[in-house]
Amino acid sequence: MNEPNTAQTNPIIAVTNLVKQFGRFAALRGVSTSFEASRLYGILGDNGAGKTTLLRILAGLVPPTRGEISILGKKNPREVCREFGYMAHPSLLYDEMSGVENLRYFARLYGLEDEARCAQVIAAVGLDPALERPVGQYSQGMRQRMSLARALLNDPKILLLDEPFSNVDIRSAREMVKLLGGMRDQGKTIFVVTHQASLLDGAADEFIWMDAGQIVNRTRDLTYMETA
């Protein structure tokens, strides 16, 4: 088994002895690692491995029980929250509103009043900004794309995506992977939690394997899946 990579030069994110407990259950158990900028990371592992918990802590949505975090040189994720785009497993969209209406609402939460920006990110994920259909009538693939558009509104440096390919047809999922690869090439750092690792084969710069609240392997290919 490869040892987790814990030392990098000028990482965009570094965590040391990160622990998260929910009652007696330890979702993360002493995670120490770092991540470079402008990389696409696939975060893999079984249910309960700690993948979503790690993402939520990085996003500042839940505090760690113990441990240290450094993101863009800051110790508190909330100090750099505007540099994050977070896509939760649920789409978090309002079904009765159109796509652009959803983004207008979320843009106001960021203090943005830029109609052109809403249209820009909708087009960037391959949807039509002029589509007036309520989001509740979207296909699952369209909903996931719109959820990604929402995460891109504030032009974040870091994207945290939790199961973005869930219930998405293979063609749409591959198009999303191509889109994410392009964003990485433009300088964004992207974390993708997924159970569909093969979709990221050839696109991810590195795969992060988690088990029982720990990082157990970091590798550039998927051969570890076959031998674990």
C-alpha positions in Angstrom: 0.0 0.0 0.0 1.3 3.4 -0.9 1.8 5.8 2.0 -0.4 8.9 2.0 1.3 12.0 0.6 1.6 14.5 3.5 4.3 16.9 2.4 4.0 19.3 -0.5 5.5 22.6 -1.3 3.2 25.6 -0.7 0.0 23.5 -0.7 -3.3 25.3 -1.2 -4.8 23.2 1.6 -3.1 21.4 4.5 -4.7 19.5 7.3 -3.0 18.0 10.4 -4.3 15.4 12.7 -7.9 16.2 11.7 -10.5 14.5 13.8 -14.3 14.7 13.6 -16.5 12.9 16.1 -20.3 12.6 16.1 -21.0 11.4 19.6 -18.9 8.2 19.9 -18.5 7.8 16.2 -15.3 9.1 14.7 -16.0 10.1 11.1 -12.4 11.3 10.7 -9.5 9.8 12.6 -6.3 11.8 12.5 -6.2 12.9 8.9 -2.9 14.6 7.9 -2.3 15.5 4.3 -2.0 18.4 1.8 -3.2 19.3 -1.6 -1.7 21.4 -4.4 -3.4 24.1 -6.4 -4.8 23.5 -10.0 -5.4 19.8 -9.5 -8.4 17.6 -9.8 -8.7 15.2 -6.9 -11.0 12.2 -6.9 -12.0 11.2 -3.3 -13.0 7.6 -3.1 -14.1 5.0 -0.5 -17.1 3.1 0.8 -20.0 4.7 2.5 -19.0 6.0 5.9 -15.3 6.3 5.0 -15.3 10.1 5.8 -15.4 11.6 2.4 -18.3 14.0 2.8 -17.2 14.9 6.3 -13.8 15.9 5.0 -15.4 18.1 2.3 -17.8 19.7 4.7 -15.0 20.6 7.1 -12.9 22.1 4.3 -15.9 24.1 3.2 -16.4 25.4 6.8 -19.8 23.9 7.1 -18.9 21.8 10.2 -16.0 22.4 12.6 -13.5 19.6 13.3 -13.3 18.1 16.8 -9.6 18.4 16.8 -6.8 19.2 14.4 -5.5 22.1 12.3 -6.5 23.3 8.8 -4.7 25.8 6.5 -6.5 26.9 3.4 -4.9 29.6 1.2 -2.7 30.4 4.2 -5.7 30.9 6.6 -6.4 28.7 9.6 -10.2 29.4 9.6 -12.1 28.1 6.6 -14.7 30.8 7.1 -12.1 33.5 6.3 -11.8 32.1 2.8 -15.4 30.9 2.3 -15.8 33.1 -0.8 -13.1 31.2 -2.5 -15.1 28.0 -2.3 -17.8 26.6 -4.5 -19.7 23.8 -2.8 -22.0 21.3 -4.5 -23.8 19.1 -2.0 -25.2 15.7 -2.8 -28.8 17.1 -2.9 -29.1 19.8 -5.6 -30.3 22.5 -3.2 -32.3 24.1 -6.0 -35.8 25.5 -5.8 -38.1 23.3 -8.0 -40.7 26.0 -8.7 -38.1 28.5 -10.1 -36.3 28.4 -13.4 -32.6 27.9 -13.6 -31.8 31.6 -14.0 -34.2 32.5 -11.2 -32.4 30.1 -8.9 -29.1 31.6 -9.7 -30.3 35.1 -9.3 -31.4 34.2 -5.8 -28.1 32.6 -4.9 -26.2 35.4 -6.5 -27.8 37.9 -4.1 -26.6 35.8 -1.2 -23.1 36.4 -2.5 -23.8 40.1 -2.9 -23.7 39.7 -6.7 -26.2 41.6 -8.8 -24.7 40.5 -12.1 -27.3 39.1 -14.5 -24.6 38.4 -17.1 -22.7 36.2 -14.6 -25.8 34.0 -14.0 -26.2 33.5 -17.7 -22.5 32.9 -18.1 -22.2 30.0 -15.6 -25.4 28.4 -16.9 -24.0 28.4 -20.4 -20.6 27.2 -19.1 -22.2 24.0 -17.8 -24.0 23.4 -21.1 -27.5 24.6 -20.3 -29.6 27.4 -22.0 -29.9 30.5 -19.8 -33.1 31.4 -21.7 -34.8 28.1 -20.6 -37.9 29.1 -18.6 -38.9 25.6 -17.5 -39.0 25.2 -13.7 -36.1 23.2 -12.3 -38.6 20.7 -11.0 -39.1 19.6 -14.6 -35.4 19.2 -15.3 -33.8 15.8 -15.9 -31.4 14.6 -13.2 -28.5 15.5 -15.4 -29.8 19.0 -16.0 -30.3 19.4 -12.2 -26.7 18.4 -11.5 -25.4 20.8 -14.1 -27.5 23.6 -12.6 -26.2 22.7 -9.2 -22.7 23.0 -10.5 -23.5 26.3 -12.1 -24.7 27.5 -8.6 -21.3 26.5 -7.2 -19.5 28.5 -9.9 -21.4 31.8 -9.3 -18.7 33.4 -7.2 -15.8 32.2 -9.5 -14.2 30.2 -6.7 -10.6 29.0 -6.6 -11.6 25.7 -5.0 -14.5 23.5 -5.9 -15.9 20.9 -3.5 -18.3 18.5 -5.3 -20.1 15.7 -3.5 -21.4 13.0 -5.8 -21.9 15.3 -8.8 -22.5 12.3 -11.1 -25.3 10.7 -9.0 -28.2 9.4 -11.1 -26.7 11.1 -14.2 -26.6 9.3 -17.5 -23.1 8.3 -18.7 -23.0 10.8 -21.5 -23.9 13.7 -19.3 -21.4 12.5 -16.6 -18.6 12.4 -19.2 -19.5 15.9 -20.3 -19.3 17.1 -16.7 -15.9 15.4 -16.3 -14.7 17.2 -19.4 -16.0 20.5 -18.1 -14.2 19.9 -14.7 -11.0 19.1 -16.5 -11.2 22.4 -18.3 -11.8 24.3 -15.1 -8.7 22.6 -13.6 -6.7 23.6 -16.6 -7.8 27.2 -16.0 -6.4 27.1 -12.4 -9.2 25.8 -10.2 -8.5 23.2 -7.6 -11.3 20.6 -7.6 -12.3 17.8 -5.2 -14.8 15.3 -6.4 -16.3 12.7 -4.0 -17.7 9.9 -6.1 -18.6 6.2 -6.1 -18.1 6.3 -9.9 -14.3 6.4 -9.9 -13.9 5.2 -13.5 -15.5 8.4 -14.8 -12.5 10.3 -13.5 -9.9 7.8 -14.9 -7.6 9.9 -17.2 -9.0 13.2 -15.9 -8.1 13.2 -12.2 -4.6 14.2 -11.3 -4.8 12.1 -8.2 -7.1 9.7 -6.4 -7.5 9.9 -2.6 -8.7 6.6 -1.0 -10.4 6.8 2.4 -11.4 4.1 4.8 -12.8 4.3 8.3 -12.1 8.0 8.6 -8.5 7.9 7.3 -6.7 8.4 4.1 -5.2 5.1 3.2 -3.8 5.7 -0.2 -3.0 8.4 -2.8 -2.4 7.4 -6.4 -2.5 8.7 -9.9 -4.4 5.7 -11.3 -7.1 3.3 -10.3 -5.0 0.1 -10.0 -5.3 0.4 -6.2 -9.0 -0.4 -6.5 -8.2 -3.7 -8.1 -5.7 -4.8 -5.4 -7.3 -3.3 -2.2 
